[in-house]
Amino acid sequence: MDKPISMAEACRRTGISSHALRYYESVGLMKRVGRSGAGRRIYREQDLQWLEVLKLLRGTGMSIRRIRQLAAMVERGDASLEARIAFFGDWQAELRQQIALRQQALVTIGKKIARHAALLEDLKAERRRKLPCITKP
């Protein structure tokens, strides 16, 4: 059996806050979190691997509700492998669509930056032309 890991160590190793760990447990994403004799949460390497998956999926914008669906499939074990493949395939397609939309947004924003920079340069040039010429008598 792997060595138990404290909540502080789990937070340090995953970059997930203790608040988030407690939340994940409360919404059913972290089942079977062990407890020490003193009642403190203890984690295993397997828990940290699952937390890394949670962090990755949350980072892609996946909802807690959707991750709960995945967690339920994982609980069913190998019987849910086909369902998990479909789940990840659907999410992959959704992410590709989001990436394409963001790439289009980047192009548009780049054009806006260029347009605004040109307007600013025109404005500065106009102001320079309107400045009075000051010469010493």
C-alpha positions in Angstrom: 0.0 0.0 0.0 1.3 3.5 -0.8 2.2 5.9 1.9 -0.6 8.2 3.1 -0.3 11.8 2.1 -1.6 14.7 4.2 -3.9 17.3 2.8 -1.2 19.9 2.9 1.1 17.7 0.9 -1.7 16.9 -1.6 -2.3 20.7 -2.0 1.4 21.3 -2.5 1.9 18.5 -5.0 -1.3 19.2 -7.1 -1.5 23.0 -6.7 -5.2 22.5 -5.7 -6.3 24.5 -2.6 -7.5 22.7 0.6 -10.9 24.5 0.0 -11.2 22.9 -3.5 -10.2 19.5 -2.1 -13.0 19.7 0.5 -15.4 20.9 -2.1 -14.5 18.1 -4.5 -15.2 15.7 -1.6 -18.5 17.3 -0.7 -19.8 17.1 -4.3 -18.8 13.4 -4.7 -15.8 13.8 -6.9 -13.4 12.5 -4.2 -14.8 9.3 -2.7 -13.2 7.2 -0.1 -10.8 9.9 1.1 -9.1 8.3 4.1 -8.9 9.7 7.6 -6.0 9.5 10.0 -6.6 8.4 13.6 -6.9 12.1 14.4 -9.6 12.5 11.8 -7.5 14.4 9.3 -7.9 13.6 5.6 -5.2 11.5 4.0 -4.7 10.9 0.3 -3.1 8.1 -1.7 -1.1 8.4 -4.9 -4.2 7.2 -6.8 -6.1 10.2 -5.3 -3.4 12.6 -6.5 -3.6 11.1 -10.0 -7.4 11.6 -10.0 -6.9 15.2 -8.7 -4.6 15.9 -11.6 -7.3 14.7 -14.0 -9.9 16.9 -12.2 -7.5 19.9 -12.4 -6.9 19.3 -16.1 -10.6 19.0 -16.9 -11.6 22.0 -14.8 -8.8 23.9 -16.6 -10.5 23.1 -19.9 -13.8 24.5 -18.6 -15.6 21.2 -17.9 -18.4 21.6 -15.4 -18.5 19.8 -12.1 -21.8 18.2 -13.2 -20.0 16.7 -16.3 -17.0 15.6 -14.2 -19.5 13.8 -11.8 -20.7 11.9 -14.8 -17.1 10.8 -15.5 -16.6 9.9 -11.9 -19.7 7.7 -11.9 -18.3 5.9 -15.0 -14.9 5.4 -13.3 -16.7 3.9 -10.3 -18.2 1.3 -12.6 -14.7 0.2 -13.6 -13.9 -1.6 -16.9 -17.6 -1.9 -17.7 -17.7 1.8 -18.5 -14.6 1.9 -20.8 -16.6 2.4 -24.0 -18.7 5.1 -22.3 -15.5 6.9 -21.1 -14.0 6.7 -24.6 -17.2 8.4 -26.0 -17.2 10.9 -23.1 -13.6 12.0 -23.8 -14.2 11.9 -27.6 -17.2 14.3 -27.1 -15.2 16.6 -24.9 -12.2 16.6 -27.4 -14.6 17.6 -30.2 -16.0 20.4 -28.0 -12.5 21.6 -27.1 -11.5 21.7 -30.8 -14.6 23.8 -31.6 -13.7 26.2 -28.7 -10.1 26.4 -29.9 -11.3 27.3 -33.5 -13.6 30.0 -32.1 -10.8 31.4 -30.0 -8.4 31.4 -32.9 -11.0 33.4 -34.9 -11.3 35.8 -31.9 -7.5 36.2 -31.8 -7.4 37.2 -35.5 -10.3 39.7 -35.0 -8.6 41.2 -31.9 -5.3 41.4 -33.7 -7.1 43.5 -36.5 -8.7 45.7 -33.8 -5.3 46.3 -32.2 -3.8 47.2 -35.6 -6.7 49.5 -36.4 -6.6 51.3 -33.1 -2.9 51.7 -33.3 -3.3 53.3 -36.7 -6.0 55.6 -35.4 -3.7 56.6 -32.5 -0.9 57.4 -34.9 -3.2 59.5 -37.1 -4.4 61.4 -34.0 -0.8 62.0 -32.8 0.2 63.2 -36.3 -2.8 65.5 -36.4 -1.9 67.0 -33.1 1.7 67.6 -34.2 0.5 69.4 -37.3 -1.8 71.7 -35.2 1.0 72.7 -32.8 2.0 76.4 -33.3 5.6 77.0 -34.4 7.4 78.7 -31.7 10.5 80.6 -32.7 12.7 83.0 -30.8 12.5 86.6 -31.9 
